[in-house]
Amino acid sequence: MQQLFYFIKKFRYSLLFILLEILALYFTIQHHSYHTSRFINSANFVTGGIYSKANSINEFFLLKDENKLLIEENIRLKNQLNKQNFNSSNNYFIVSDTSKYFQQYEYTSAKVINNNFTKRNNLLTINKGNNQGVDRDLGIINSAGIIGVVKNISSNFSTVLSILNENSRINIRLKNSNHYGTLVWNGKDYKTLQITDIPRQAIINIGDSIITGGKSAIFPEGINVGVIKDFKFENNQYNEINVSLFNDMSSIGYVQVIKNLKKKEQKELEEKSINE
């Protein structure tokens, strides 16, 4: 303690100068919008860099799980491609380059460098932004299922509204029927989400698969979500439907950013129809 007092006494003028500099900087940022915006942008840049460095330390330990997901994805795509080739051959309809005729979605890879899953309203950060073609309201998935929707972007980073967020509303469908609903989260268990708006006519069983419904311009139809964990049917309606996610939202590495190439056309047509 005596050494601490000696240190303060010896360098009191230098410490006072540093303190005054900090106060001056604080008041400058607080009372000038230009300085405030510059400070926030700089802070976001530094934060993004820190997240990138910290994430690289853990990357090695995720390689095993990532490789497993990649293998499963390759198998699924090969099976799907073989099925498409088989159907095309049977129908005598072969197109050498189908992408220019039918492509609606474009996929870009990205890496999650910050992930929250223990809060009520969780966000993720990915290492792609405006410079890499990422825009707001783009869907984020991986080979296991949906993750969220892009919320805000900077030049090289984007924040993602996680499905573990009270503001998240994802259109889903029962895989074994054409009944649609909305995927939400009650904030309790990050492994379990809820479904609302399922009509009472729908037949639900524990273990039924849930996929994206395709009724929004964000996610294509058919992306995996999870399976029915349990539900309650009371007063001739579904009051509570819990879904066990395929994704482990506590451990997410590489993801895919989905861009709907026909989103603008779809939105313009829908708005035109509403205004008529």
C-alpha positions as CSV (number, residue, x, y, z in Angstrom):
1,M,0.0,0.0,0.0
2,Q,2.9,2.4,0.8
3,Q,4.4,1.7,-2.6
4,L,1.1,2.5,-4.3
5,F,0.9,5.9,-2.5
6,Y,4.5,6.6,-3.5
7,F,3.8,5.7,-7.1
8,I,0.7,8.0,-7.2
9,K,2.7,10.9,-5.5
10,K,5.6,10.5,-7.9
11,F,3.5,10.4,-11.1
12,R,0.6,12.5,-9.9
13,Y,0.9,15.1,-12.6
14,S,1.1,12.5,-15.4
15,L,-1.9,10.7,-14.0
16,L,-3.9,13.9,-13.7
17,F,-3.0,14.7,-17.3
18,I,-4.2,11.3,-18.5
19,L,-7.4,11.6,-16.5
20,L,-8.2,15.1,-18.0
21,E,-7.5,13.8,-21.5
22,I,-10.0,10.9,-21.0
23,L,-12.6,13.3,-19.7
24,A,-12.1,15.7,-22.6
25,L,-12.4,12.8,-25.1
26,Y,-15.5,11.6,-23.4
27,F,-17.3,14.9,-23.5
28,T,-16.2,15.4,-27.1
29,I,-17.8,12.1,-28.2
30,Q,-20.9,12.7,-26.1
31,H,-21.7,16.2,-27.4
32,H,-20.7,16.0,-31.1
33,S,-22.6,13.7,-33.5
34,Y,-19.8,13.4,-36.0
35,H,-17.3,12.3,-33.3
36,T,-19.9,9.9,-31.8
37,S,-20.4,8.2,-35.2
38,R,-16.7,8.0,-35.9
39,F,-16.1,6.5,-32.4
40,I,-18.9,3.9,-32.9
41,N,-17.6,2.9,-36.3
42,S,-14.1,2.5,-34.9
43,A,-15.4,0.5,-32.0
44,N,-17.2,-1.8,-34.3
45,F,-14.1,-2.3,-36.4
46,V,-12.0,-3.1,-33.3
47,T,-14.7,-5.4,-31.9
48,G,-14.9,-7.3,-35.2
49,G,-11.2,-7.7,-35.2
50,I,-11.1,-9.0,-31.6
51,Y,-13.9,-11.4,-32.3
52,S,-12.0,-12.7,-35.4
53,K,-8.8,-13.3,-33.3
54,A,-10.6,-14.9,-30.4
55,N,-12.6,-17.2,-32.7
56,S,-9.4,-18.4,-34.5
57,I,-8.2,-19.9,-31.2
58,N,-11.3,-22.1,-31.0
59,E,-11.4,-22.9,-34.7
60,F,-9.2,-26.0,-34.3
61,F,-11.5,-27.6,-31.8
62,L,-14.5,-27.2,-34.2
63,L,-12.8,-28.9,-37.1
64,K,-14.1,-32.4,-36.3
65,D,-17.7,-31.2,-36.1
66,E,-17.4,-29.0,-39.1
67,N,-15.9,-31.9,-41.2
68,K,-18.8,-34.1,-40.1
69,L,-21.3,-31.5,-41.2
70,L,-19.6,-31.1,-44.5
71,I,-19.6,-34.8,-45.1
72,E,-23.3,-35.0,-44.3
73,E,-24.0,-32.1,-46.6
74,N,-22.0,-33.6,-49.5
75,I,-23.9,-36.9,-49.1
76,R,-27.3,-35.1,-49.1
77,L,-26.4,-33.1,-52.2
78,K,-25.1,-36.1,-54.1
79,N,-28.3,-38.0,-53.3
80,Q,-30.4,-35.0,-54.3
81,L,-28.4,-34.6,-57.6
82,N,-28.8,-38.3,-58.4
83,K,-32.5,-38.1,-57.8
84,Q,-32.8,-35.1,-60.1
85,N,-30.8,-36.8,-62.8
86,F,-33.0,-39.9,-62.5
87,N,-36.2,-37.9,-62.7
88,S,-34.9,-35.8,-65.7
89,S,-33.9,-39.0,-67.5
90,N,-37.3,-40.6,-67.0
91,N,-39.1,-37.5,-68.2
92,Y,-36.8,-37.0,-71.2
93,F,-36.1,-33.5,-70.1
94,I,-32.4,-32.6,-69.8
95,V,-31.0,-29.1,-69.5
96,S,-27.2,-28.7,-69.7
97,D,-27.1,-25.6,-67.5
98,T,-30.1,-25.4,-65.3
99,S,-28.8,-22.5,-63.1
100,K,-29.5,-19.8,-65.7
101,Y,-33.1,-21.1,-66.1
102,F,-34.1,-21.9,-62.6
103,Q,-31.7,-20.4,-60.1
104,Q,-33.4,-18.3,-57.5
105,Y,-31.1,-18.5,-54.5
106,E,-27.4,-17.7,-54.3
107,Y,-25.3,-19.0,-51.4
108,T,-22.2,-17.3,-49.8
109,S,-20.1,-18.9,-47.1
110,A,-19.3,-17.0,-43.9
111,K,-17.9,-17.7,-40.4
112,V,-19.6,-16.9,-37.1
113,I,-17.1,-15.0,-35.0
114,N,-19.4,-14.1,-32.1
115,N,-22.4,-16.1,-30.9
116,N,-24.9,-15.4,-28.1
117,F,-27.4,-18.0,-27.0
118,T,-28.0,-17.4,-23.3
119,K,-29.8,-14.1,-23.5
120,R,-33.5,-13.4,-24.2
121,N,-32.6,-11.6,-27.4
122,N,-29.5,-13.2,-29.0
123,L,-27.4,-12.0,-31.9
124,L,-24.6,-13.5,-33.9
125,T,-21.8,-11.8,-35.8
126,I,-20.4,-13.1,-39.1
127,N,-17.2,-12.1,-41.0
128,K,-19.0,-11.0,-44.2
129,G,-20.6,-7.6,-44.9
130,N,-21.5,-5.1,-47.6
131,N,-18.1,-5.5,-49.4
132,Q,-18.9,-9.2,-49.8
133,G,-22.4,-8.7,-51.1
134,V,-24.2,-9.3,-47.8
135,D,-27.4,-7.2,-47.3
136,R,-30.0,-6.9,-44.6
137,D,-32.8,-9.5,-44.3
138,L,-30.8,-12.4,-45.8
139,G,-31.3,-15.8,-44.4
140,I,-28.5,-17.6,-42.5
141,I,-28.3,-21.4,-42.4
142,N,-25.8,-24.3,-42.1
143,S,-26.1,-27.9,-43.2
144,A,-28.1,-28.7,-40.0
145,G,-30.7,-26.1,-40.4
146,I,-31.7,-22.4,-40.0
147,I,-29.8,-20.0,-37.8
148,G,-31.3,-16.5,-38.3
149,V,-31.6,-13.4,-40.5
150,V,-29.1,-10.7,-41.2
151,K,-30.0,-7.6,-39.2
152,N,-27.3,-4.9,-39.6
153,I,-24.2,-4.7,-41.8
154,S,-20.9,-2.9,-42.0
155,S,-18.2,-3.1,-44.7
156,N,-16.9,-6.5,-43.6
157,F,-19.1,-7.7,-40.8
158,S,-22.8,-8.4,-40.2
159,T,-25.0,-9.0,-37.2
160,V,-27.6,-11.8,-37.4
161,L,-30.9,-11.9,-35.5
162,S,-30.8,-15.4,-34.1
163,I,-33.8,-17.6,-34.1
164,L,-33.2,-17.5,-30.3
165,N,-34.7,-14.0,-30.2
166,E,-38.2,-12.8,-29.2
167,N,-38.3,-10.7,-32.5
168,S,-37.7,-13.8,-34.7
169,R,-40.6,-15.1,-36.7
170,I,-39.9,-17.8,-39.2
171,N,-42.5,-19.4,-41.5
172,I,-42.4,-23.2,-41.2
173,R,-44.3,-26.2,-42.4
174,L,-45.1,-29.7,-41.2
175,K,-43.0,-31.9,-43.5
176,N,-45.7,-34.5,-43.8
177,S,-48.5,-32.1,-44.6
178,N,-49.2,-28.6,-46.1
179,H,-50.0,-27.0,-42.7
180,Y,-48.0,-23.9,-42.0
181,G,-47.1,-22.1,-38.8
182,T,-44.7,-19.7,-37.2
183,L,-41.5,-20.6,-35.4
184,V,-40.8,-18.5,-32.2
185,W,-38.8,-18.8,-29.0
186,N,-40.1,-18.4,-25.4
187,G,-36.6,-17.6,-24.1
188,K,-36.2,-20.7,-21.9
189,D,-34.2,-23.5,-23.5
190,Y,-31.9,-22.7,-26.4
191,K,-32.4,-26.3,-27.7
192,T,-36.2,-26.0,-27.9
193,L,-38.3,-23.5,-29.9
194,Q,-42.1,-23.2,-30.2
195,I,-44.6,-23.2,-33.1
196,T,-47.7,-21.0,-33.2
197,D,-50.6,-20.5,-35.6
198,I,-50.9,-24.2,-36.5
199,P,-54.6,-24.9,-37.4
200,R,-56.5,-27.3,-35.3
201,Q,-57.1,-29.5,-38.4
202,A,-53.4,-30.4,-38.6
203,I,-52.4,-33.9,-37.4
204,I,-49.3,-33.7,-35.3
205,N,-47.2,-36.5,-33.9
206,I,-44.1,-36.5,-31.7
207,G,-41.1,-36.9,-33.9
208,D,-42.6,-35.2,-37.0
209,S,-40.1,-33.1,-38.9
210,I,-40.4,-29.4,-39.3
211,I,-39.0,-27.5,-42.3
212,T,-39.1,-23.9,-43.6
213,G,-42.4,-23.1,-45.4
214,G,-41.1,-21.0,-48.2
215,K,-43.8,-18.4,-47.8
216,S,-41.4,-15.6,-47.1
217,A,-38.8,-14.2,-49.5
218,I,-35.9,-15.0,-47.1
219,F,-35.7,-18.8,-46.8
220,P,-36.3,-21.4,-49.5
221,E,-38.8,-24.1,-48.7
222,G,-37.6,-27.3,-47.2
223,I,-34.7,-26.3,-45.0
224,N,-34.5,-28.4,-41.9
225,V,-35.6,-26.9,-38.6
226,G,-36.2,-29.7,-36.1
227,V,-38.7,-32.3,-34.8
228,I,-41.8,-32.1,-32.7
229,K,-40.8,-32.7,-29.1
230,D,-44.2,-32.5,-27.4
231,F,-47.4,-30.6,-27.6
232,K,-50.7,-29.8,-25.9
233,F,-54.1,-30.0,-27.6
234,E,-56.8,-28.4,-25.4
235,N,-60.2,-26.8,-26.1
236,N,-60.0,-28.1,-29.7
237,Q,-56.8,-26.2,-30.5
238,Y,-53.0,-26.5,-30.2
239,N,-51.9,-24.4,-27.2
240,E,-48.2,-25.4,-27.0
241,I,-46.0,-27.1,-29.6
242,N,-42.3,-27.6,-28.7
243,V,-39.7,-28.3,-31.4
244,S,-36.2,-29.8,-30.7
245,L,-33.8,-28.1,-33.1
246,F,-31.5,-30.0,-35.4
247,N,-28.9,-27.2,-34.9
248,D,-26.8,-26.9,-31.8
249,M,-27.1,-23.1,-31.4
250,S,-24.3,-23.1,-28.8
251,S,-21.8,-24.3,-31.3
252,I,-21.9,-22.7,-34.7
253,G,-18.9,-22.3,-37.0
254,Y,-19.3,-21.8,-40.7
255,V,-22.6,-20.8,-42.2
256,Q,-24.3,-20.0,-45.5
257,V,-25.8,-16.6,-46.4
258,I,-28.9,-17.0,-48.7
259,K,-29.7,-14.3,-51.2
260,N,-33.0,-14.5,-53.0
261,L,-32.3,-13.3,-56.5
262,K,-36.0,-12.9,-57.3
263,K,-36.9,-11.2,-54.0
264,K,-37.2,-7.7,-55.5
265,E,-39.5,-9.0,-58.2
266,Q,-41.7,-10.8,-55.7
267,K,-41.9,-7.8,-53.3
268,E,-42.8,-5.4,-56.1
269,L,-45.6,-7.7,-57.3
270,E,-47.0,-8.2,-53.8
271,E,-46.9,-4.4,-53.0
272,K,-48.6,-3.7,-56.4
273,S,-51.3,-6.2,-55.7
274,I,-51.9,-4.7,-52.2
275,N,-52.2,-1.1,-53.5
276,E,-54.6,-2.0,-56.3
